[in-house]
Amino acid sequence: MTFVSILYGLLFWAATLILIGGVAVKVRQYWNTPAPLKIPTTPAPITQGGVVWRMFREVVFFQSLFRSNKTLWLFAFLFHISLWLVLIRHSRYFVGMSDLLVFLQPFGRYAGFTMVLGLAGLWARRFLVDRVRYISAPSDHLMLALLIAIGMSGLMMSFVTHTDVTQVKAFFGGMLTFGFFGEAGLPAEPIVLVHLLLVALLMIIFPISKLMHAPGIFFSPTRNQVDNPREKRHVSGWALELERQGKNYLDELKK
């Protein structure tokens, strides 16, 4: 087992723990954040089933973005749908190959091009649109550059240099079973090491980045609330507690 294999094995274990722990902490924070006002973006559904259907359209098809900006929607949708295909293709490193995975492999391979294209469009928007350029922080540019670098290095492994997929799968298989990173170890090819280093970096910074909008959208009160302010009074948990304490205080005074 080489030093590089051990180093990358420890790096990915640490990155995975940071990713899972960090996302769990942020989701818990989202869950406990009060929503004192009824603020669904209209037109909004008036039933809980309607909220679920609306959230599905928003998460899968980016409905509100499509209505507001068709060009931005095109690049965003292109990136996200391509990313899903790429992730499905990469699942072969962790699970056995099924008929569905075999069928999706070519789509995931070429989806790398459309993923980079979508990211390039999103990044160009931050330079070409004045109001977007004004509000863009350095972290926004660095995140897009990191994602593009991951996509480009992955494409290079598929179309420029040959990578031993079996050896990479054995390496990650050893990690999943808490083995000694597999007997074969990690291929010591520069492009492989760069790609994996960038992926580990993305995993580490994901919980503290704007990419947390992925789980955060499910906690957005403008999307997850039923539009029924006339039919049902909306009171957050902390407001109910204050109301109860006030009532108890008044009862004490009356005594």
C-alpha positions as CSV (number, residue, x, y, z in Angstrom):
1,M,0.0,0.0,0.0
2,T,1.5,3.3,-1.1
3,F,1.6,6.5,1.0
4,V,-0.6,8.2,-1.5
5,S,-3.3,5.6,-1.1
6,I,-3.2,5.8,2.7
7,L,-3.3,9.6,2.5
8,Y,-6.3,9.7,0.1
9,G,-8.1,7.1,2.1
10,L,-7.8,9.1,5.3
11,L,-8.7,12.3,3.4
12,F,-12.0,10.8,2.0
13,W,-12.9,9.3,5.4
14,A,-12.5,12.8,6.9
15,A,-14.3,14.5,4.1
16,T,-17.2,12.1,4.3
17,L,-17.5,12.6,8.1
18,I,-17.4,16.4,7.6
19,L,-20.0,16.2,4.8
20,I,-22.5,14.1,6.7
21,G,-22.0,15.8,10.0
22,G,-22.0,19.3,8.5
23,V,-25.1,18.7,6.5
24,A,-26.9,17.2,9.5
25,V,-26.0,20.2,11.7
26,K,-27.3,22.6,9.0
27,V,-30.5,20.7,8.4
28,R,-31.1,20.6,12.2
29,Q,-30.6,24.4,12.2
30,Y,-33.1,24.8,9.4
31,W,-35.6,22.5,11.1
32,N,-35.4,24.5,14.4
33,T,-35.6,28.0,12.7
34,P,-39.0,29.4,13.5
35,A,-41.3,30.6,10.7
36,P,-43.6,33.1,12.5
37,L,-45.3,34.4,9.4
38,K,-47.5,32.8,6.7
39,I,-45.5,33.8,3.6
40,P,-46.0,31.3,0.7
41,T,-45.3,32.8,-2.7
42,T,-48.5,33.2,-4.6
43,P,-50.2,31.6,-6.4
44,A,-49.7,29.0,-3.7
45,P,-51.6,25.7,-3.0
46,I,-54.3,25.6,-0.4
47,T,-53.8,21.9,0.6
48,Q,-50.8,19.9,1.9
49,G,-51.0,17.7,-1.2
50,G,-50.7,20.8,-3.3
51,V,-47.6,21.8,-1.4
52,V,-46.0,18.5,-2.1
53,W,-46.8,18.7,-5.8
54,R,-45.5,22.3,-6.0
55,M,-42.2,21.3,-4.2
56,F,-41.8,18.4,-6.6
57,R,-42.1,20.7,-9.6
58,E,-39.7,23.2,-8.0
59,V,-37.0,20.6,-7.1
60,V,-37.2,18.6,-10.3
61,F,-38.1,21.2,-13.0
62,F,-37.1,24.5,-11.3
63,Q,-40.6,25.9,-12.1
64,S,-40.2,29.4,-10.6
65,L,-36.8,29.9,-12.2
66,F,-38.3,28.9,-15.6
67,R,-41.0,31.5,-15.2
68,S,-38.6,34.3,-14.2
69,N,-35.6,33.7,-16.4
70,K,-35.5,31.2,-19.3
71,T,-31.8,31.6,-20.0
72,L,-30.8,31.1,-16.4
73,W,-33.2,28.1,-16.2
74,L,-31.6,26.5,-19.2
75,F,-28.0,26.6,-17.8
76,A,-29.2,25.6,-14.3
77,F,-31.3,22.7,-15.5
78,L,-28.6,21.5,-17.8
79,F,-26.1,21.5,-15.0
80,H,-28.3,19.8,-12.4
81,I,-29.7,17.1,-14.7
82,S,-26.2,16.3,-16.0
83,L,-24.9,16.2,-12.5
84,W,-27.4,13.5,-11.6
85,L,-26.4,11.4,-14.6
86,V,-22.7,11.8,-13.6
87,L,-23.4,10.8,-10.0
88,I,-25.4,7.8,-11.2
89,R,-22.5,6.8,-13.4
90,H,-20.1,7.1,-10.5
91,S,-22.2,4.8,-8.3
92,R,-20.5,1.9,-10.1
93,Y,-17.6,2.5,-7.8
94,F,-19.6,1.7,-4.7
95,V,-22.4,-0.7,-5.8
96,G,-22.7,-3.7,-8.1
97,M,-23.7,-3.1,-11.7
98,S,-27.3,-3.6,-12.5
99,D,-29.0,-3.5,-15.9
100,L,-30.2,0.0,-15.2
101,L,-26.7,1.2,-14.3
102,V,-25.3,-0.4,-17.4
103,F,-27.9,1.3,-19.6
104,L,-27.1,4.7,-18.0
105,Q,-23.3,4.5,-18.2
106,P,-23.0,6.2,-21.7
107,F,-25.4,8.9,-20.7
108,G,-23.4,9.6,-17.6
109,R,-20.2,9.7,-19.5
110,Y,-21.2,12.3,-22.0
111,A,-23.3,14.2,-19.4
112,G,-19.9,15.6,-18.2
113,F,-19.8,17.8,-21.3
114,T,-23.3,19.3,-20.7
115,M,-22.5,19.7,-17.0
116,V,-19.4,21.8,-17.7
117,L,-21.4,23.7,-20.3
118,G,-24.1,24.5,-17.8
119,L,-21.6,25.6,-15.2
120,A,-19.8,27.8,-17.8
121,G,-23.1,29.5,-18.6
122,L,-23.8,30.2,-14.9
123,W,-20.3,31.5,-14.4
124,A,-20.4,33.7,-17.5
125,R,-23.7,35.2,-16.1
126,R,-21.7,36.5,-13.1
127,F,-19.5,38.5,-15.4
128,L,-21.9,39.6,-18.1
129,V,-25.0,40.7,-16.1
130,D,-24.3,43.9,-14.3
131,R,-26.6,43.4,-11.3
132,V,-25.4,39.8,-10.8
133,R,-21.7,40.8,-11.1
134,Y,-22.3,43.5,-8.4
135,I,-23.7,41.0,-5.8
136,S,-21.2,38.1,-6.7
137,A,-18.8,37.3,-3.9
138,P,-15.4,35.8,-4.5
139,S,-16.7,32.5,-3.0
140,D,-19.3,32.4,-5.8
141,H,-16.6,32.4,-8.4
142,L,-14.4,30.0,-6.5
143,M,-17.2,27.5,-6.1
144,L,-18.1,27.6,-9.8
145,A,-14.4,27.3,-10.7
146,L,-14.1,24.2,-8.4
147,L,-17.1,22.5,-10.0
148,I,-15.8,23.2,-13.5
149,A,-12.3,21.9,-12.5
150,I,-13.9,18.7,-11.2
151,G,-15.9,18.3,-14.4
152,M,-12.9,18.9,-16.6
153,S,-10.6,16.6,-14.8
154,G,-13.3,13.9,-14.9
155,L,-13.7,14.3,-18.7
156,M,-9.9,14.1,-19.1
157,M,-10.0,10.7,-17.3
158,S,-12.7,9.5,-19.7
159,F,-11.4,10.9,-23.0
160,V,-7.8,11.8,-22.7
161,T,-6.0,9.5,-20.3
162,H,-6.9,5.9,-19.4
163,T,-7.8,5.2,-15.8
164,D,-8.0,1.8,-14.2
165,V,-11.6,1.7,-13.2
166,T,-11.3,-1.7,-11.5
167,Q,-8.5,-0.5,-9.3
168,V,-10.4,2.7,-8.3
169,K,-13.4,0.6,-7.5
170,A,-11.3,-1.8,-5.4
171,F,-9.8,1.2,-3.5
172,F,-13.2,2.7,-2.6
173,G,-14.7,-0.7,-1.9
174,G,-12.0,-1.2,0.7
175,M,-12.9,2.1,2.2
176,L,-16.6,1.2,2.4
177,T,-15.8,-2.0,4.2
178,F,-13.3,-0.3,6.5
179,G,-10.6,-2.5,5.0
180,F,-7.1,-1.3,4.2
181,F,-8.2,0.6,1.2
182,G,-8.1,-2.4,-1.0
183,E,-5.1,-4.5,-2.1
184,A,-4.6,-2.7,-5.4
185,G,-4.4,0.8,-3.9
186,L,-5.2,4.0,-5.7
187,P,-3.8,4.6,-9.2
188,A,-1.0,7.1,-8.9
189,E,-1.9,9.0,-12.0
190,P,-1.8,12.9,-11.6
191,I,-5.2,13.5,-13.2
192,V,-6.8,10.9,-10.9
193,L,-5.2,12.4,-7.8
194,V,-6.2,16.0,-8.8
195,H,-9.8,14.9,-9.5
196,L,-10.2,13.1,-6.2
197,L,-8.5,16.0,-4.3
198,L,-11.0,18.5,-5.8
199,V,-13.9,16.2,-5.0
200,A,-12.7,15.8,-1.4
201,L,-12.4,19.6,-1.1
202,L,-16.0,20.0,-2.4
203,M,-17.2,17.5,0.2
204,I,-15.5,19.4,3.0
205,I,-16.7,22.9,2.1
206,F,-20.2,21.8,1.0
207,P,-21.9,22.3,4.4
208,I,-20.7,25.9,4.7
209,S,-21.3,26.9,1.1
210,K,-24.3,28.1,-0.9
211,L,-24.6,24.6,-2.2
212,M,-26.7,23.9,0.9
213,H,-29.6,25.3,-1.0
214,A,-30.1,21.7,-2.1
215,P,-31.6,20.6,1.2
216,G,-32.5,24.1,2.2
217,I,-35.2,24.5,-0.4
218,F,-37.4,22.0,1.6
219,F,-37.3,24.4,4.6
220,S,-38.2,27.5,2.7
221,P,-41.5,29.0,4.1
222,T,-42.2,30.6,0.7
223,R,-42.4,27.1,-0.8
224,N,-43.4,24.6,2.0
225,Q,-46.4,26.5,3.5
226,V,-50.1,26.0,2.7
227,D,-51.9,29.2,1.7
228,N,-54.7,29.1,4.2
229,P,-54.2,32.2,6.5
230,R,-58.0,32.8,6.6
231,E,-58.9,29.2,7.4
232,K,-56.2,28.5,10.0
233,R,-54.2,30.7,12.3
234,H,-50.5,30.2,11.8
235,V,-48.4,30.4,15.0
236,S,-44.9,29.2,15.3
237,G,-43.8,27.0,18.2
238,W,-41.9,29.6,20.1
239,A,-44.8,32.1,19.8
240,L,-47.2,29.4,21.3
241,E,-44.7,29.0,24.2
242,L,-44.7,32.8,24.8
243,E,-48.5,32.8,24.7
244,R,-48.7,30.0,27.2
245,Q,-46.2,31.8,29.5
246,G,-48.1,35.0,29.3
247,K,-51.4,33.3,30.1
248,N,-49.8,31.6,33.1
249,Y,-48.5,35.0,34.3
250,L,-51.9,36.6,34.0
251,D,-53.4,33.7,35.9
252,E,-50.9,34.3,38.7
253,L,-51.7,38.0,38.8
254,K,-55.4,37.2,39.1
255,K,-54.8,35.1,42.1
